[in-house]
Amino acid sequence: MNRNHAAGNRQPCTRARRVQAGRVRALVVAAAIALIVGACAGMAGGGPILANAPVVRPSPAPAATRLPVPPDPIPIVFPRDDGPHDRLTEWWYYTGHLRDRTTGARYGFEFVVFRAERGDFPVSWASHLAITDERGGRFLYAQRSEIGPQVDGSPRDPNGTPTGFRLAIDGASPGAPVTAFPGSWTMAGANGSDILAATMSPTEAAAAGSPAGVGLRLALSARKPPALHGMNGFIAFGPAGGSYYYSRTRLAATGSLVVDGRTLAVDGTAWFDHQWGDFIAVGGGGWDWFAMNLGDGTDLTLSLVRDASGGHPLMYGTSVAPDGTTTHLAATDFSVTVTDRWTSPLTGTTYPAGWRISVPRLALAIDLRPTVAGQELDTRATTGVVYWEGSQVVTAVRAGRSIGGEGYVELTGYGP
C-alpha cells in the first residue's frame, strides 16, 4: 500500500541515509531523494507524533535500542511477521464492509495503528478509526497518539520472537488530556485470526458528529492465505529504503458496531495490510491505493505512486484468485482512469472521485465511485497529513459477465 502517513525528522533522516547504502535501484529514486531532503530540512520543531520527534519526552525517557538488522530482504515467516518489527516505520491497517443483520444497512470502516522509531526518542504510535454510514451519507472518524513501549503487548516466545500482535492505544501521550480518552483502542491477532475493539470517548464521538457514541468490536477470520506483494513480500524504494508488505485480502467479519449510541449486530468482510521497513515515506507526491473484493472470489489491489509532478514512477498490483493463488501485476498490466472529482468543503482539496480500471490480463473492467463523497481525514494532529479513504460502489465485469463486488480506495498527497 505504501501509505504515506509518516515523515521524518533530522535524526531518522541520518538513519535513513545509512540504510539506503547498497539498496537496489528502483523507479522512485529521483522522487524519493527529493522527499527525503525536504523532510530532513523541514522537521526541526515539534508536531505530529509520526511526523516529528515528540516535543515532550516521557519521564524517564530511555533511548531507543536497535539490534543489528540483517540485509534485506529477509523471508517473511508467520506468525512472527504478524508482530512488531524494530524498523523506522510500520502499520497494521484494516478496512472493510459491514452489514446490519437486522436492517441490511451498510457501513464501511477503517482502523489502523502506526508505529514509528525516530532517532533516540521512544517508540511513537498513532491510530485512526473511521466509520462510513453509507445509508445516512455520513463519515465519522477520530484519531489518537501515544508515546512509549506500553502500547505493544504482543505475545512472544521464550526467545523474544513475536508470535502475533496485540496493540492498545489509550491516547495517553505526554500533555494529552488522558480523561478524554477512556478505553483502549485494541487490535490483536496472529495467522489471520484477529480481534478489533475501539470505542470513541464522549469527547471524540462529539467531535466526530455522533455524541451518543461510535465504536466497533469485530472478530476476523482469514478466508485465504496471506498475499506477499512484490513477489517475495519486499518492495525496494531505492534511496528511500524498502518495505515488507503483505495482505490478508478477504477476512470474514462478525461482531457489533456502535453508531449514534445504537449497538448493531453486523457481519461482513475486511481487508488487512501489514507493512514495515526502514523507510520514512516514498514517492514525493503521494499515491492512490485500491483494494477490491470481487463477486467471483477474486481480490485485487493496485498501487499508483505519484512523483511531485503528478507522474507515476511506480505502479504495481496483486490479484488473488479464489483459491489464494497470487498474480503480480506490473504497470503494463492495468490502467486507471479518473472519471469524476470531488472538492472538500473543509480543506479545499480536490480528489479523484470515480475510476475506470482495466486489467486486460485478467479480462477485468471495474468502475468505482465512493459510497459517500466526504470520506476525508484531517490527521495532521497525529500523522501530519490530510488524506481520503473510503468505501466504494463497485461495478465489475469479467469477460462480459457482471460480477459486482466491494472496494476501498485511499488517496494521499492531494491536500495540505
N, C-alpha and C positions, 0 to 999 in steps of 0.2 A: 504494500500500500504506500509505503514511503511517505507517511503522513508528516507534513512539515509543521509540527507544532512546537519544536524546540529549537532555540537558538543558543549561541554560546557566549561566554564571557571571555576575558583575556586568558585566564588560566586554562580552561578547556581548549582554547584555540591553540595554545602551545602543545597540549596533549594531542590534539587532532593532527597537527603537523607531524608529530612524531610517529603516529600510527599510519600516516599516509605513505611514508617511505616504502618503496618497493611494491605498492599496490598495482594491480593490473589496470592499464588504461581503459577507460570507458567513454561512452559518448558524452558524458556530462562533465568532462574535465574543465572546459573553459568556464561554464556556468558555475560549477562548484567552487573554483578558485575565487571568482568574483564574490560569491556569497560568503565564503569563509573570511575573506579580507574585510568585507563590510561588517560581519558580525564581530570580528575582533576589534574593529575600530570604534564600534558604536555601543558597546555594552559595559562601560566602565562603572556606571552608577547602579542604583537599585532598580527593582522592577519585578516582573512576574517571576514566579518561582522556577520555571523552566527556561526562562529567557536570560536571567541574570543569576549571579551568585546571590544567595539570601543576604539581605542587608543586616538582619539581626540574627546572630548565631544562638542556638540553644546553649544552655549552660548546664554542664560542661559541653564543649564543642570539640570532640575528638577529630583529628584529621582523618580523611578517607584513606583506607588501606587498600592498596591494589596488589593483587597477586600477579605473578607473571602470566601473560596470556599467550598460548601457542599461536603460531602463524595461522591466519585464516586461509581457507575455510576449514572448520572442524566439522566432522559429520554430526548431523542432528540426531539425537537419541531421546526417546521418550520413556518414562515421563520426566527425565532430567530437564529437558529443554522446555517443558511447560513452565518451569520455575524461573526465578530471577537470575540475572547474569550480572557480573561485575563489569559492565560496559558503560560507555558515556550516556547512551540513550536506549530506552526500552518502553514498549507499551503492550498492554493486553486490551483488545478492542472488540467489543460486541456491538452488532447491530441486528435488528430483527423485526419480525412482523407478528403481532398478536391479535387474537380474535376473542371478543367477549362471548363466552359459551352460551349466555342467555339471549343477548340481543343481536349477536353477529357483528356488532360494531368493531371496526378495525383500528389498530394503533401500531405505530412504528416506535422503536426505541433504540437508543444509543447509550452505552455505558462503557466507560474507558478509564483505565488507570495508566498514568505516565510515570516513569521512573527516570531520574537524571542524576548523573555524577558530574560535578563541576569543580575541578580543582581540589583544594583542601577542605571544601565545605562538606558538611554531612549530606548524605543522600537526600534528594528532594523529590516530592511526589505531587501530582495533581490528578484530579478526577473530574469528569464531566458526565452528567446524567441528563438525558433528554427524552421526552415523550411527545410523539406526534398524534394528536387526536384527529384522525382522518375525517370522521363524520362531522365533528364540530369545527373543523378548519383551524385548529389551534396548535401551537408549538410551545411546550413548556420545558425549560431547562434550568439547570443550576450547576455550580462549579465549586470545587474545594481544593485546597492545597495543604500540604503538611511537610514538615522537615524532620528527618531522623529515621533511624532503622526500625523503630517500633511499628511502622506500618507493615513490615514484612514478617508475617508469622508462618511462612511456608514450611511444610514438613520436609525433613531432611533425614538421610540415612546416617549411620554411625560415622561415616567419613565426611559428613557435612554436605553431601551432594543432594540437591533438591530432588524430591520425589513428587513434585507438584507445586502448586502455588496457593497462598492464602494472603490476601492483601486487604487491609482495613484502613480506610481514610476517615478520621474523625474531624479533620479540619482544624486541628489544634496546633497550628503553626505559631511561632512567637509573635505576639502582638495581635493575634486574631481573637475576636470575642468568642471564646470557647462555648459560652452558654447559648450561642446562636446555632450551634451545630450538634445537637444531641443525637446520638445514634450513629454508628459507623456505616459507611458505605463499604460493602464487603463483596469480594469475588474470590472464589476458591474452586480448585479442581485439579484433575490430572487425567490424562488419557481420554479426554473428551467427555468426561462426566463432571459437570460444573454446577455451581450454585451461585446465583447473583441475588444480592439483597441490598436495597438502597431506598431510603425514605428521606425526602426533603424535610428539613426542620421547618417549623412555622415561619421563620424569617425567610428561608429560601423559597418555600412554597408561595408566600405572599409576593415576593419579588418576581416569581415566575408567572404569576397571574392566576394562581389557584390556591387561595388562602386556606381552604379546607383540607388540603393535603394532596401530595403526589408521591408515588413510590412504586416499587416493584419487588417481587420476590419470585424467582424462577429457578426451576431445575432443568438443566440442559443435558441432552444425551446425543452424542455424535452418531450420525447415520452413515458416515463414510470415514475412511482413514484420512489423516492429515495430508494436505496437498502442499508439497515443497515447491516454492517458486524459484525461478532461475535455475531449473534443472535439479540442483542439489540443495536448494534452500538457502543459497548465498548469492547476493547481488552486489557486485563491485561498483562503487561510485567513483573510482579513480581517486583524485586528490581529496574528495570528501570522505573517504573511508569505505566502509562496506556494511551491509546489513544482512543478518539472517532473517528469514521471513517464511512463515508457513501459515496456512489457514485450515480451519475446520469449517467447511463451506456449507454444511447442512446439519444443523443440530435441531432435534425436536425439543420444543419448549413447552413447559406446563407450569402453572402456578397462579399468582394473583397480581393484579395491577390496581393501584390506587389512583383515581382521578377525581378531583373535587371532593375528596374525602370519602368517596364511594369505593368499596373494595369489590373488584370484578374478578371472577374466575376466568382465566384465559388459557388458551393454548396457541401454538404457532410454530414458527421456525426462527432460527438465529444463525448468524454467521460470526465466526471468531477469527480475528487476525492477531498473531503474536509476532512482534518484530523487535530486534535488538542489534546493537553493534556500536563500534567506535565511530559514530558519525554525529554531527550536530544537526545539519539539515542539508538538503541537496536539491539542485535544480535551478535555483536563482530566481524562479518566477512562480513556483507553486505547482500544483498538479490536480488532475481530475482522476478520481478513482470510482470504478463501477463494480458493484457486486450483484449478481443476478442468479436467482434460483428459478429455473425454467420448469414449465409444467411437465416436460417429458423426463424429468430427473437430472438434467444437465445443470451444472453450476458453472458460472463464467465470471471471471474477474479481469478487468483491464485497468492498467495504469498509464496515464499520459503525463509525463513530466515536462513542464514548460521551463524555458530559459527566460531571461529578463526581457527579451524582445518578443516573447509570445510564441516562439518556435518550440518544437518538440524534439529535443535531442535524445530522448529516451522514451520508448513506448513498448510495453510488453504485456502479456496476459497469460492466463492459465484457464483451461477448460477441464472440468472434472466430470467424467461420464457417470451414469447411474451406478456403475459397479466400482467407482472410485478411481478408475484409470485416469491419469492426467495427460493432457496435451498442452505443451508450452507454445505460446503464440508470440511470434516476432512482429515488429511494426508492419511488415508487409502482409501479414495475415488478416488484418482488420482495418476498418476505417470508422471514424466517429465524426458525425456532422451535427453541429448545433442547429436546432430548429426553432428555438424561442429563447427569450431572455427575460429577466426579472430584475428590477431595481429595488433594493431595500429602502424602505422609508426611514429606517433607523440610522443606517450608516451611509446611505447614498451609493453603496456598492452595487454594480451591475454584474449579475451572474448569468451564465447559461442556465436555461430552464426548460430544456427539451432536447432530445438527442435521437438521431437515427444511427444505429450501429449495424455494420455489415461485416460478417465473418464468412467470406466465400468458402474458406477451407472447411467450415462446419455446416455450410448451406444454411446459415442463420441470418435473419434480418430482425432487428429488435428496435422498437420505438419506446422511449421512456419519457414520462412527464411527471413532475412532482405531484404527490397527493395533496400537499399544502405548499403554497408558494413560499411563505416565510418560514423557512427552517434554518435560519442563520443564528450562529452562536457567537457572541462577543465574549471571548475568553482572554482578553488582554490582561485581566487581573491574575490569571493563573498560568497560562501558556504563552501569552504575549501576542496572540493573533485573533483575528476575526475570520471565521470560516462558515461554510454552508454544508450541512449534512442532513440528508433527509430521505424518507421513503418515497417510492415511485409507483406509478401505474405502468405496468409492463404489458406491451403487446408484442408477441414474438411469433415468427413464422419460420419453420424449418422445412426446406424442400417443398414449399407450397402448402404446408399443413400448419394451422394455427395451434400454438401450444401454450400461450399465456405465461404467467409467472409473477414473481415478486422481485423487487430490487431496492438497492440503496446506492446513493451517489454522494461522494464527498468532493468539495471544491475548495481549494486553498489558494492563497496568493492573489485574490482578486480585490481584496479590500485593504483597509488601513493596516 
